[in-house]
Amino acid sequence: MTPTWRIRGTNHDLTKRGMIMGIVNVTPDSFSDGGRFLDTGRAVEHALELIREGADILDIGGESTRPGAEPVAEAEEIRRVIPVIRALRAVTQTLISIDTMKASVARAALEAGADIINDVTGLRGDPAMLRVAADSDAGLVIMHMIGTPQTMQKQPEYGNVVIDVQKYFTARLHCLEYAGIDTRRVVLDPGFGFGKTLEHNLDLMRALPELLDAGRPLLVGVSRKSMIARLIESDAIEDRDWTTVALTSQAREQGARIVRVHEVRRNVQAMRMTEAILNNVVA
């Protein structure tokens, strides 16, 4: 695995220091904080607070991808996210990611100043998305998911979830290369909770070192997800944060280089502590 991520022509060395991606949901229905940051001003304020807490990337999303979520019209998604991206780009150089399945939204976001396309369909959901990615120099997050957010949790089945995700990563990288995309721009996301049972999620977490065989850095997103609620036997969102911190440390120790989280400060601290142990240095 080559621990470098090429974004907008710049190589980000992830050998010793990983990245924390902070989540900004500009939605009324996200499972964790739906509606809190639907207003542009509040979303920007929240994003700037995540930067102060140590976020390396801001992931801006205008459509919930929780299980069973209803699709959002293209115009509405653009209306939600573009003012936030423009406002942030005017005041910070922090990397901005657009979390979308729609090519038109991704294109508008890149024009507004976004640096990364984070597509839960792995650039497969919208036929035009591959061209948008190829025509840009943005970083790309390629995630594994079966089905759609509306169907993905209806009895997901695999022969072997680890092998199936490995094969998917290899196939997607070949497809991107064929489309003329430099795969140094790509990081891979196993898609925890996206068409996976609790057992699938745990199998993938144990197998993170094997998933590195695809040759690209891994992004892990488990923050506040229902798998945590089941294991700690609590549905309270606030109870899921400390377990997320533990998983951040575990994922980093197992080789993940980017972790996507709602609560930034404590996850940054967990990652830096883990890296100090791994690298035998004080950052």
Backbone as CSV, one residue per row, in Angstrom:
resi,resn,N_x,N_y,N_z,CA_x,CA_y,CA_z,C_x,C_y,C_z
1,MET,0.831,-1.195,0.000,0.000,0.000,0.000,0.862,1.241,0.000
2,THR,0.562,2.175,-0.911,1.276,3.448,-0.979,0.495,4.491,-0.195
3,PRO,0.996,4.929,0.952,0.224,5.829,1.816,0.319,7.300,1.406
4,THR,-0.024,7.574,0.154,-0.052,8.940,-0.342,-1.377,9.166,-1.061
5,TRP,-1.980,10.315,-0.830,-3.249,10.653,-1.469,-3.057,11.935,-2.267
6,ARG,-3.283,11.861,-3.587,-3.102,13.012,-4.468,-4.421,13.764,-4.611
7,ILE,-4.445,15.009,-4.163,-5.652,15.840,-4.184,-5.309,17.187,-4.799
8,ARG,-5.971,17.520,-5.883,-5.748,18.798,-6.561,-4.266,19.027,-6.864
9,GLY,-3.582,17.968,-7.298,-2.189,18.083,-7.696,-1.187,18.037,-6.566
10,THR,-1.660,17.937,-5.331,-0.767,17.884,-4.165,-0.793,16.485,-3.576
11,ASN,0.384,15.936,-3.298,0.487,14.621,-2.667,0.498,14.772,-1.152
12,HIS,-0.476,14.149,-0.498,-0.564,14.183,0.962,0.017,12.878,1.506
13,ASP,1.132,12.993,2.196,1.844,11.830,2.720,1.149,11.350,3.995
14,LEU,0.625,10.130,3.956,-0.096,9.560,5.086,0.713,8.477,5.790
15,THR,2.010,8.456,5.522,2.849,7.394,6.074,2.794,7.361,7.591
16,LYS,2.978,8.512,8.212,3.034,8.564,9.673,1.875,9.325,10.297
17,ARG,1.230,10.181,9.506,0.154,11.010,10.064,-1.103,10.866,9.213
18,GLY,-2.143,10.298,9.820,-3.409,10.133,9.118,-4.243,11.401,9.160
19,MET,-5.423,11.324,8.567,-6.325,12.466,8.469,-7.645,12.170,9.172
20,ILE,-8.200,13.202,9.774,-9.547,13.140,10.335,-10.473,13.938,9.431
21,MET,-11.527,13.274,8.960,-12.546,13.907,8.126,-13.756,14.214,9.006
22,GLY,-14.066,15.498,9.166,-15.193,15.920,9.992,-16.468,16.015,9.172
23,ILE,-17.569,15.538,9.713,-18.842,15.442,9.006,-19.680,16.694,9.222
24,VAL,-20.174,17.260,8.120,-21.096,18.399,8.176,-22.337,18.012,7.371
25,ASN,-23.401,17.624,8.068,-24.636,17.198,7.422,-25.576,18.386,7.241
26,VAL,-25.741,18.837,5.997,-26.658,19.943,5.700,-27.979,19.312,5.268
27,THR,-28.590,18.597,6.201,-29.775,17.786,5.916,-30.761,17.875,7.082
28,PRO,-32.046,17.596,6.806,-33.018,17.563,7.895,-33.187,16.185,8.509
29,ASP,-32.551,15.140,7.934,-32.908,13.772,8.315,-31.736,12.829,8.515
30,SER,-30.515,13.326,8.670,-29.402,12.425,8.958,-29.602,11.787,10.324
31,PHE,-29.136,10.543,10.487,-29.451,9.796,11.701,-28.856,10.424,12.949
32,SER,-27.724,11.116,12.829,-27.010,11.613,14.005,-27.386,13.038,14.389
33,ASP,-27.438,13.937,13.404,-27.643,15.351,13.714,-28.564,16.019,12.699
34,GLY,-29.503,15.256,12.154,-30.391,15.785,11.130,-31.093,17.064,11.556
35,GLY,-30.978,18.107,10.738,-31.654,19.368,10.991,-30.854,20.388,11.765
36,ARG,-29.820,19.974,12.483,-29.068,20.921,13.315,-28.312,21.931,12.481
37,PHE,-27.855,21.510,11.287,-27.005,22.386,10.478,-27.572,22.609,9.079
38,LEU,-28.913,22.537,8.972,-29.548,22.748,7.676,-29.405,24.196,7.218
39,ASP,-29.376,25.123,8.187,-29.141,26.531,7.872,-27.682,26.730,7.469
40,THR,-27.443,27.497,6.403,-26.082,27.698,5.899,-25.158,28.271,6.959
41,GLY,-25.614,29.286,7.650,-24.776,29.920,8.659,-24.372,28.956,9.763
42,ARG,-25.324,28.151,10.231,-25.011,27.194,11.292,-24.085,26.097,10.778
43,ALA,-24.270,25.681,9.525,-23.399,24.661,8.949,-21.960,25.165,8.851
44,VAL,-21.798,26.407,8.409,-20.461,26.995,8.291,-19.832,27.142,9.678
45,GLU,-20.608,27.606,10.628,-20.100,27.754,12.005,-19.640,26.405,12.555
46,HIS,-20.445,25.373,12.316,-20.079,24.033,12.783,-18.801,23.548,12.107
47,ALA,-18.696,23.767,10.797,-17.500,23.345,10.060,-16.248,24.034,10.589
48,LEU,-16.345,25.318,10.863,-15.190,26.051,11.387,-14.807,25.553,12.777
49,GLU,-15.791,25.138,13.557,-15.491,24.562,14.866,-14.763,23.225,14.705
50,LEU,-15.158,22.432,13.722,-14.461,21.167,13.464,-13.006,21.407,13.064
51,ILE,-12.767,22.465,12.302,-11.387,22.825,11.949,-10.602,23.180,13.201
52,ARG,-11.201,23.976,14.071,-10.519,24.350,15.321,-10.212,23.120,16.169
53,GLU,-11.043,22.102,16.073,-10.823,20.876,16.843,-9.787,19.961,16.191
54,GLY,-9.385,20.274,14.956,-8.314,19.512,14.333,-8.677,18.752,13.075
55,ALA,-9.861,18.999,12.495,-10.238,18.290,11.268,-9.305,18.646,10.121
56,ASP,-8.881,17.638,9.377,-8.050,17.841,8.188,-8.907,18.024,6.943
57,ILE,-10.118,17.469,6.963,-11.046,17.506,5.841,-12.442,17.779,6.386
58,LEU,-13.225,18.573,5.647,-14.635,18.782,5.959,-15.460,18.064,4.900
59,ASP,-16.317,17.143,5.322,-17.143,16.377,4.388,-18.560,16.942,4.418
60,ILE,-18.944,17.644,3.347,-20.218,18.353,3.292,-21.228,17.502,2.534
61,GLY,-22.353,17.198,3.166,-23.366,16.379,2.517,-24.751,16.989,2.605
62,GLY,-25.500,16.920,1.506,-26.851,17.473,1.475,-27.937,16.437,1.273
63,GLU,-27.571,15.157,1.355,-28.548,14.078,1.207,-28.188,12.956,2.159
64,SER,-29.097,12.593,3.024,-28.828,11.521,3.978,-28.701,10.189,3.254
65,THR,-27.734,9.376,3.670,-27.578,8.030,3.125,-27.812,6.980,4.216
66,ARG,-28.516,7.365,5.277,-28.863,6.378,6.304,-29.807,5.336,5.691
67,PRO,-29.864,4.140,6.276,-30.754,3.114,5.724,-32.199,3.608,5.619
68,GLY,-32.785,3.446,4.431,-34.163,3.845,4.219,-34.382,5.303,3.889
69,ALA,-33.308,6.088,3.813,-33.454,7.525,3.539,-34.057,7.753,2.161
70,GLU,-34.901,8.783,2.059,-35.524,9.130,0.789,-34.564,9.968,-0.057
71,PRO,-34.563,9.751,-1.365,-33.692,10.546,-2.247,-34.052,12.032,-2.197
72,VAL,-33.047,12.879,-2.464,-33.225,14.330,-2.503,-33.064,14.789,-3.947
73,ALA,-33.924,15.703,-4.374,-33.837,16.228,-5.744,-32.515,16.950,-5.948
74,GLU,-32.006,16.861,-7.155,-30.725,17.469,-7.513,-30.674,18.953,-7.152
75,ALA,-31.690,19.704,-7.524,-31.697,21.145,-7.263,-31.683,21.439,-5.770
76,GLU,-32.397,20.634,-4.988,-32.435,20.850,-3.544,-31.093,20.531,-2.908
77,GLU,-30.455,19.468,-3.355,-29.146,19.124,-2.803,-28.133,20.225,-3.112
78,ILE,-28.156,20.750,-4.320,-27.266,21.850,-4.685,-27.567,23.077,-3.824
79,ARG,-28.838,23.363,-3.621,-29.223,24.529,-2.808,-28.691,24.413,-1.387
80,ARG,-28.628,23.210,-0.869,-28.162,23.003,0.504,-26.642,23.152,0.631
81,VAL,-25.899,22.543,-0.286,-24.459,22.417,-0.049,-23.597,23.505,-0.669
82,ILE,-23.982,24.045,-1.812,-23.091,24.976,-2.508,-22.833,26.255,-1.718
83,PRO,-23.849,26.883,-1.096,-23.543,28.078,-0.284,-22.577,27.783,0.862
84,VAL,-22.668,26.589,1.430,-21.772,26.220,2.532,-20.340,26.079,2.010
85,ILE,-20.185,25.411,0.901,-18.846,25.226,0.321,-18.234,26.565,-0.066
86,ARG,-19.007,27.423,-0.713,-18.491,28.736,-1.108,-18.073,29.553,0.100
87,ALA,-18.893,29.532,1.135,-18.574,30.315,2.333,-17.316,29.797,3.009
88,LEU,-17.168,28.496,3.078,-15.977,27.922,3.702,-14.730,28.178,2.873
89,ARG,-14.847,28.041,1.539,-13.682,28.256,0.680,-13.171,29.684,0.785
90,ALA,-14.060,30.617,1.119,-13.666,32.021,1.228,-12.848,32.300,2.487
91,VAL,-12.917,31.390,3.476,-12.262,31.686,4.752,-11.259,30.632,5.202
92,THR,-11.154,29.493,4.488,-10.228,28.453,4.927,-9.658,27.686,3.739
93,GLN,-8.436,27.199,3.913,-7.800,26.340,2.920,-7.919,24.862,3.286
94,THR,-8.636,24.569,4.370,-8.855,23.178,4.757,-9.528,22.418,3.615
95,LEU,-9.118,21.197,3.408,-9.695,20.385,2.345,-11.199,20.215,2.547
96,ILE,-11.942,20.336,1.451,-13.398,20.190,1.477,-13.790,19.024,0.586
97,SER,-14.619,18.142,1.132,-15.132,16.989,0.402,-16.631,17.162,0.187
98,ILE,-17.124,16.790,-0.996,-18.553,16.777,-1.252,-19.034,15.325,-1.189
99,ASP,-19.967,15.069,-0.298,-20.540,13.744,-0.102,-21.811,13.665,-0.937
100,THR,-21.717,13.090,-2.136,-22.859,13.058,-3.045,-22.787,11.867,-3.990
101,MET,-23.965,11.457,-4.456,-24.058,10.412,-5.473,-24.375,10.994,-6.849
102,LYS,-24.546,12.309,-6.940,-25.009,12.942,-8.176,-23.863,13.698,-8.860
103,ALA,-23.699,13.440,-10.165,-22.632,14.087,-10.920,-22.803,15.596,-10.960
104,SER,-24.016,16.070,-11.131,-24.243,17.510,-11.214,-23.891,18.208,-9.911
105,VAL,-24.178,17.566,-8.789,-23.839,18.137,-7.481,-22.324,18.140,-7.298
106,ALA,-21.674,17.046,-7.666,-20.213,16.978,-7.559,-19.560,18.054,-8.410
107,ARG,-20.043,18.231,-9.647,-19.465,19.238,-10.540,-19.634,20.638,-9.959
108,ALA,-20.826,20.945,-9.464,-21.073,22.259,-8.878,-20.215,22.479,-7.641
109,ALA,-20.036,21.431,-6.848,-19.232,21.545,-5.632,-17.762,21.795,-5.962
110,LEU,-17.239,21.092,-6.969,-15.852,21.314,-7.366,-15.664,22.742,-7.877
111,GLU,-16.627,23.235,-8.637,-16.556,24.615,-9.134,-16.625,25.622,-7.987
112,ALA,-17.320,25.264,-6.907,-17.441,26.157,-5.751,-16.234,26.097,-4.831
113,GLY,-15.339,25.117,-5.073,-14.118,25.059,-4.283,-13.845,23.762,-3.564
114,ALA,-14.702,22.743,-3.738,-14.443,21.451,-3.099,-13.215,20.782,-3.713
115,ASP,-12.578,19.917,-2.931,-11.327,19.263,-3.336,-11.470,17.763,-3.557
116,ILE,-12.542,17.161,-3.012,-12.689,15.708,-2.967,-14.131,15.341,-3.301
117,ILE,-14.311,14.260,-4.054,-15.638,13.675,-4.269,-15.726,12.408,-3.436
118,ASN,-16.697,12.363,-2.536,-16.937,11.201,-1.687,-18.286,10.615,-2.101
119,ASP,-18.251,9.543,-2.883,-19.455,8.969,-3.483,-19.687,7.572,-2.913
120,VAL,-20.786,7.392,-2.169,-21.043,6.102,-1.526,-21.294,5.000,-2.540
121,THR,-21.581,5.351,-3.791,-21.783,4.334,-4.818,-20.482,3.964,-5.535
122,GLY,-19.390,4.568,-5.160,-18.115,4.279,-5.826,-18.067,4.750,-7.263
123,LEU,-18.752,5.870,-7.554,-18.855,6.463,-8.895,-19.688,5.594,-9.842
124,ARG,-20.557,4.753,-9.291,-21.380,3.863,-10.123,-22.836,4.307,-10.199
125,GLY,-23.293,5.105,-9.254,-24.715,5.414,-9.159,-25.233,6.326,-10.254
126,ASP,-24.405,7.266,-10.676,-24.765,8.217,-11.725,-23.815,7.987,-12.898
127,PRO,-24.326,7.649,-14.086,-23.453,7.358,-15.225,-22.497,8.495,-15.578
128,ALA,-22.860,9.728,-15.205,-22.009,10.871,-15.551,-20.915,11.133,-14.520
129,MET,-20.967,10.440,-13.380,-20.026,10.746,-12.308,-18.590,10.398,-12.688
130,LEU,-18.396,9.306,-13.404,-17.048,8.906,-13.792,-16.389,9.983,-14.648
131,ARG,-17.159,10.613,-15.538,-16.616,11.663,-16.385,-16.280,12.902,-15.563
132,VAL,-17.150,13.255,-14.608,-16.853,14.397,-13.735,-15.541,14.161,-13.006
133,ALA,-15.359,12.946,-12.489,-14.123,12.620,-11.773,-12.914,12.667,-12.712
134,ALA,-13.064,12.121,-13.909,-11.941,12.078,-14.853,-11.547,13.468,-15.327
135,ASP,-12.513,14.362,-15.432,-12.240,15.717,-15.911,-11.674,16.633,-14.827
136,SER,-11.607,16.150,-13.609,-11.116,16.964,-12.496,-9.789,16.410,-11.997
137,ASP,-9.202,17.114,-11.033,-8.024,16.584,-10.344,-8.333,16.383,-8.859
138,ALA,-9.627,16.203,-8.568,-10.074,16.045,-7.182,-9.639,14.700,-6.608
139,GLY,-9.505,14.664,-5.293,-9.361,13.391,-4.612,-10.670,12.632,-4.698
140,LEU,-10.610,11.300,-4.602,-11.798,10.464,-4.756,-11.885,9.455,-3.618
141,VAL,-13.066,9.338,-3.021,-13.331,8.294,-2.036,-14.262,7.287,-2.695
142,ILE,-13.767,6.061,-2.873,-14.527,5.001,-3.526,-14.995,4.028,-2.452
143,MET,-16.316,4.009,-2.216,-16.877,3.189,-1.147,-17.550,1.948,-1.690
144,HIS,-17.594,0.910,-0.866,-18.318,-0.311,-1.208,-19.718,-0.266,-0.599
145,MET,-20.716,-0.547,-1.428,-22.095,-0.649,-0.958,-22.832,-1.602,-1.881
146,ILE,-23.723,-2.422,-1.332,-24.617,-3.190,-2.181,-25.997,-2.554,-2.098
147,GLY,-26.689,-2.495,-3.243,-27.996,-1.870,-3.264,-27.908,-0.362,-3.210
148,THR,-28.930,0.250,-2.637,-29.028,1.691,-2.458,-29.335,1.961,-1.001
149,PRO,-29.257,3.224,-0.556,-29.630,3.498,0.839,-31.035,3.012,1.196
150,GLN,-31.920,2.944,0.191,-33.282,2.487,0.450,-33.364,0.966,0.625
151,THR,-32.415,0.220,0.027,-32.517,-1.249,0.019,-31.348,-1.967,0.692
152,MET,-30.270,-1.257,1.004,-29.000,-1.913,1.337,-29.054,-2.794,2.589
153,GLN,-29.946,-2.491,3.529,-29.981,-3.269,4.764,-31.062,-4.348,4.763
154,LYS,-31.635,-4.636,3.603,-32.646,-5.691,3.500,-31.958,-7.018,3.206
155,GLN,-31.554,-7.681,4.274,-30.913,-8.996,4.215,-29.675,-9.033,3.309
156,PRO,-28.667,-8.207,3.608,-27.435,-8.251,2.802,-26.728,-9.602,2.974
157,GLU,-26.270,-10.162,1.854,-25.610,-11.465,1.889,-24.311,-11.424,1.093
158,TYR,-23.322,-12.189,1.555,-22.031,-12.311,0.884,-21.575,-13.760,0.954
159,GLY,-20.769,-14.172,-0.027,-20.083,-15.442,0.119,-19.049,-15.315,1.226
160,ASN,-18.227,-14.282,1.107,-17.256,-13.904,2.133,-17.091,-12.398,2.015
161,VAL,-17.533,-11.657,3.014,-17.601,-10.206,2.882,-16.232,-9.591,2.624
162,VAL,-15.197,-10.121,3.244,-13.849,-9.557,3.061,-13.372,-9.780,1.631
163,ILE,-13.503,-10.995,1.146,-13.078,-11.297,-0.227,-13.901,-10.506,-1.234
164,ASP,-15.206,-10.390,-0.985,-16.062,-9.649,-1.914,-15.685,-8.172,-1.979
165,VAL,-15.374,-7.575,-0.835,-14.964,-6.173,-0.823,-13.596,-6.015,-1.485
166,GLN,-12.680,-6.951,-1.242,-11.382,-6.915,-1.917,-11.550,-6.945,-3.434
167,LYS,-12.388,-7.849,-3.936,-12.619,-7.961,-5.374,-13.238,-6.690,-5.932
168,TYR,-14.151,-6.106,-5.167,-14.785,-4.855,-5.596,-13.747,-3.743,-5.726
169,PHE,-12.879,-3.607,-4.734,-11.838,-2.575,-4.787,-10.947,-2.758,-6.016
170,THR,-10.528,-3.987,-6.263,-9.662,-4.246,-7.419,-10.368,-3.896,-8.721
171,ALA,-11.632,-4.285,-8.835,-12.391,-4.006,-10.059,-12.595,-2.512,-10.259
172,ARG,-12.896,-1.792,-9.182,-13.132,-0.347,-9.312,-11.848,0.376,-9.705
173,LEU,-10.726,-0.023,-9.153,-9.460,0.617,-9.509,-9.127,0.383,-10.980
174,HIS,-9.382,-0.813,-11.462,-9.162,-1.089,-12.893,-10.074,-0.217,-13.752
175,CYS,-11.331,-0.077,-13.333,-12.287,0.742,-14.081,-11.848,2.203,-14.114
176,LEU,-11.372,2.719,-13.001,-10.932,4.108,-12.942,-9.705,4.320,-13.821
177,GLU,-8.781,3.369,-13.771,-7.597,3.469,-14.644,-8.010,3.498,-16.113
178,TYR,-8.947,2.651,-16.480,-9.427,2.596,-17.857,-10.063,3.918,-18.274
179,ALA,-10.685,4.608,-17.316,-11.310,5.903,-17.586,-10.298,7.046,-17.587
180,GLY,-9.027,6.733,-17.379,-7.993,7.752,-17.407,-7.755,8.465,-16.094
181,ILE,-8.226,7.872,-15.008,-8.083,8.484,-13.691,-6.827,7.947,-13.000
182,ASP,-6.001,8.845,-12.526,-4.798,8.484,-11.775,-5.243,7.909,-10.429
183,THR,-4.973,6.640,-10.184,-5.461,6.016,-8.957,-4.746,6.514,-7.704
184,ARG,-3.706,7.331,-7.868,-3.124,7.982,-6.689,-4.109,8.963,-6.076
185,ARG,-5.138,9.319,-6.824,-6.167,10.224,-6.317,-7.208,9.506,-5.459
186,VAL,-7.124,8.185,-5.357,-8.188,7.363,-4.778,-7.832,6.878,-3.375
187,VAL,-8.798,6.969,-2.471,-8.764,6.191,-1.238,-10.013,5.307,-1.227
188,LEU,-9.938,4.200,-0.497,-10.985,3.185,-0.519,-11.683,3.092,0.829
189,ASP,-12.999,2.947,0.789,-13.833,2.894,1.992,-14.621,1.586,1.977
190,PRO,-14.440,0.709,2.983,-15.169,-0.567,3.006,-16.678,-0.411,3.153
191,GLY,-17.151,0.755,3.544,-18.588,0.993,3.619,-19.259,0.340,4.809
192,PHE,-18.729,0.581,5.990,-19.341,0.023,7.197,-20.792,0.490,7.309
193,GLY,-21.694,-0.481,7.483,-23.107,-0.156,7.631,-23.856,0.022,6.324
194,PHE,-23.166,-0.055,5.197,-23.804,0.104,3.895,-23.969,-1.273,3.246
195,GLY,-25.089,-1.921,3.536,-25.309,-3.261,3.026,-24.499,-4.290,3.790
196,LYS,-24.394,-4.119,5.110,-23.660,-5.061,5.950,-24.416,-5.296,7.259
197,THR,-24.393,-6.530,7.721,-24.886,-6.837,9.051,-23.815,-6.484,10.082
198,LEU,-24.155,-6.588,11.347,-23.169,-6.359,12.402,-21.980,-7.302,12.228
199,GLU,-22.265,-8.559,11.910,-21.187,-9.537,11.746,-20.291,-9.167,10.564
200,HIS,-20.885,-8.708,9.471,-20.087,-8.254,8.319,-19.172,-7.097,8.716
201,ASN,-19.731,-6.130,9.450,-18.944,-4.971,9.866,-17.755,-5.386,10.729
202,LEU,-17.984,-6.305,11.658,-16.897,-6.746,12.528,-15.850,-7.541,11.745
203,ASP,-16.302,-8.355,10.797,-15.349,-9.081,9.946,-14.459,-8.105,9.181
204,LEU,-15.050,-7.052,8.647,-14.273,-6.069,7.881,-13.313,-5.298,8.783
205,MET,-13.747,-4.962,9.982,-12.856,-4.238,10.892,-11.645,-5.090,11.249
206,ARG,-11.858,-6.374,11.458,-10.734,-7.273,11.746,-9.814,-7.434,10.548
207,ALA,-10.364,-7.255,9.339,-9.612,-7.531,8.114,-9.024,-6.283,7.471
208,LEU,-8.987,-5.164,8.147,-8.448,-3.949,7.533,-7.056,-4.157,6.932
209,PRO,-6.138,-4.856,7.607,-4.815,-5.059,6.981,-4.904,-5.795,5.642
210,GLU,-5.852,-6.726,5.498,-6.014,-7.448,4.230,-6.554,-6.531,3.135
211,LEU,-7.413,-5.587,3.515,-7.986,-4.674,2.528,-6.941,-3.701,1.985
212,LEU,-5.849,-3.541,2.692,-4.764,-2.689,2.199,-4.073,-3.291,0.978
213,ASP,-4.326,-4.579,0.723,-3.681,-5.238,-0.411,-4.079,-4.620,-1.746
214,ALA,-5.184,-3.873,-1.776,-5.594,-3.208,-3.012,-4.601,-2.120,-3.415
215,GLY,-3.771,-1.689,-2.475,-2.708,-0.751,-2.805,-3.028,0.706,-2.597
216,ARG,-4.196,1.016,-2.038,-4.564,2.401,-1.790,-4.919,2.581,-0.319
217,PRO,-4.776,3.825,0.203,-5.124,4.072,1.601,-6.600,3.790,1.875
218,LEU,-6.882,3.421,3.125,-8.245,3.131,3.537,-8.833,4.282,4.340
219,LEU,-10.101,4.566,4.058,-10.905,5.478,4.865,-11.932,4.639,5.610
220,VAL,-12.081,4.894,6.902,-13.041,4.157,7.723,-14.072,5.140,8.274
221,GLY,-15.353,4.794,8.115,-16.433,5.621,8.647,-17.390,4.787,9.477
222,VAL,-17.200,4.798,10.787,-18.095,4.053,11.683,-18.734,4.958,12.723
223,SER,-18.493,6.247,12.638,-18.900,7.185,13.674,-20.401,7.114,13.978
224,ARG,-20.717,6.822,15.236,-22.086,6.846,15.763,-23.040,5.876,15.068
225,LYS,-22.530,4.904,14.350,-23.411,4.038,13.577,-24.119,3.012,14.456
226,SER,-25.171,2.421,13.887,-26.027,1.526,14.664,-25.282,0.292,15.151
227,MET,-24.200,-0.109,14.460,-23.414,-1.235,14.940,-22.885,-0.970,16.348
228,ILE,-22.547,0.295,16.615,-22.078,0.664,17.951,-23.216,0.557,18.947
229,ALA,-24.385,1.084,18.575,-25.539,1.045,19.476,-25.877,-0.384,19.884
230,ARG,-25.809,-1.304,18.926,-26.119,-2.698,19.244,-25.117,-3.294,20.216
231,LEU,-23.839,-2.956,20.038,-22.811,-3.568,20.868,-22.769,-2.992,22.281
232,ILE,-23.077,-1.693,22.412,-23.053,-1.087,23.745,-24.435,-1.088,24.390
233,GLU,-25.426,-1.580,23.649,-26.802,-1.705,24.141,-27.359,-0.363,24.608
234,SER,-27.173,0.643,23.755,-27.713,1.976,24.023,-28.020,2.651,22.699
235,ASP,-29.217,3.235,22.595,-29.599,3.961,21.389,-29.257,5.445,21.465
236,ALA,-28.740,5.897,22.597,-28.427,7.315,22.756,-27.219,7.688,21.898
237,ILE,-27.387,8.711,21.061,-26.303,9.132,20.178,-25.053,9.499,20.973
238,GLU,-25.235,10.211,22.095,-24.073,10.665,22.860,-23.271,9.503,23.440
239,ASP,-23.899,8.347,23.611,-23.181,7.190,24.140,-22.266,6.544,23.100
240,ARG,-22.441,6.913,21.830,-21.675,6.280,20.765,-20.334,6.973,20.499
241,ASP,-20.121,8.160,21.079,-18.926,8.921,20.743,-17.650,8.291,21.275
242,TRP,-17.658,7.831,22.537,-16.424,7.266,23.076,-16.062,5.952,22.389
243,THR,-17.090,5.173,22.014,-16.810,3.948,21.281,-16.240,4.268,19.901
244,THR,-16.720,5.337,19.287,-16.146,5.794,18.021,-14.666,6.118,18.194
245,VAL,-14.322,6.768,19.287,-12.913,7.090,19.566,-12.076,5.808,19.648
246,ALA,-12.610,4.800,20.327,-11.887,3.527,20.429,-11.683,2.908,19.046
247,LEU,-12.707,2.985,18.205,-12.602,2.418,16.866,-11.634,3.210,15.987
248,THR,-11.547,4.518,16.200,-10.565,5.322,15.475,-9.154,4.837,15.780
249,SER,-8.863,4.615,17.050,-7.540,4.123,17.434,-7.287,2.735,16.858
250,GLN,-8.309,1.867,16.946,-8.171,0.512,16.416,-7.946,0.532,14.909
251,ALA,-8.739,1.330,14.187,-8.617,1.387,12.727,-7.247,1.908,12.313
252,ARG,-6.773,2.939,12.999,-5.453,3.495,12.664,-4.355,2.485,12.941
253,GLU,-4.454,1.768,14.047,-3.452,0.759,14.377,-3.452,-0.360,13.342
254,GLN,-4.626,-0.646,12.745,-4.758,-1.694,11.755,-4.439,-1.216,10.344
255,GLY,-4.060,0.054,10.184,-3.575,0.524,8.899,-4.431,1.537,8.178
256,ALA,-5.639,1.840,8.674,-6.441,2.891,8.046,-5.724,4.230,8.187
257,ARG,-5.879,5.108,7.191,-5.188,6.394,7.215,-6.137,7.584,7.332
258,ILE,-7.427,7.398,7.008,-8.410,8.475,7.123,-9.605,7.929,7.903
259,VAL,-10.097,8.702,8.860,-11.263,8.303,9.642,-12.287,9.428,9.584
260,ARG,-13.515,9.077,9.254,-14.614,10.038,9.090,-15.472,10.026,10.351
261,VAL,-15.588,11.195,11.020,-16.241,11.241,12.329,-17.116,12.486,12.479
262,HIS,-18.052,12.406,13.422,-18.892,13.552,13.758,-18.194,14.451,14.791
263,GLU,-17.633,13.840,15.816,-16.996,14.567,16.916,-15.490,14.486,16.693
264,VAL,-14.845,15.632,16.473,-13.471,15.620,15.959,-12.414,15.565,17.047
265,ARG,-12.492,16.406,18.049,-11.362,16.618,18.962,-10.833,15.313,19.561
266,ARG,-11.710,14.514,20.137,-11.244,13.304,20.814,-10.726,12.262,19.821
267,ASN,-11.272,12.253,18.614,-10.774,11.316,17.605,-9.397,11.728,17.089
268,VAL,-9.156,13.029,16.968,-7.808,13.504,16.642,-6.826,13.054,17.715
269,GLN,-7.204,13.238,18.970,-6.318,12.854,20.064,-6.026,11.363,20.044
270,ALA,-7.048,10.552,19.766,-6.847,9.099,19.722,-5.926,8.718,18.572
271,MET,-6.121,9.351,17.411,-5.271,9.029,16.270,-3.822,9.416,16.531
272,ARG,-3.590,10.610,17.071,-2.215,11.062,17.313,-1.526,10.199,18.379
273,MET,-2.272,9.775,19.394,-1.685,8.912,20.413,-1.280,7.568,19.800
274,THR,-2.160,7.017,18.987,-1.871,5.748,18.332,-0.664,5.870,17.410
275,GLU,-0.595,6.975,16.673,0.533,7.180,15.753,1.840,7.365,16.500
276,ALA,1.811,7.974,17.661,3.033,8.125,18.446,3.577,6.755,18.843
277,ILE,2.663,5.829,19.149,3.082,4.474,19.515,3.588,3.730,18.269
278,LEU,2.841,3.842,17.179,3.219,3.133,15.958,4.565,3.597,15.406
279,ASN,4.781,4.909,15.452,5.967,5.492,14.831,7.148,5.645,15.791
280,ASN,6.900,5.344,17.074,7.940,5.478,18.086,8.508,6.889,18.135
281,VAL,7.624,7.876,17.892,8.019,9.264,17.976,6.889,10.059,18.615
282,VAL,7.218,11.233,19.084,6.218,12.172,19.585,5.944,13.171,18.490
283,ALA,4.696,13.247,18.002,4.358,14.138,16.890,4.538,15.593,17.271
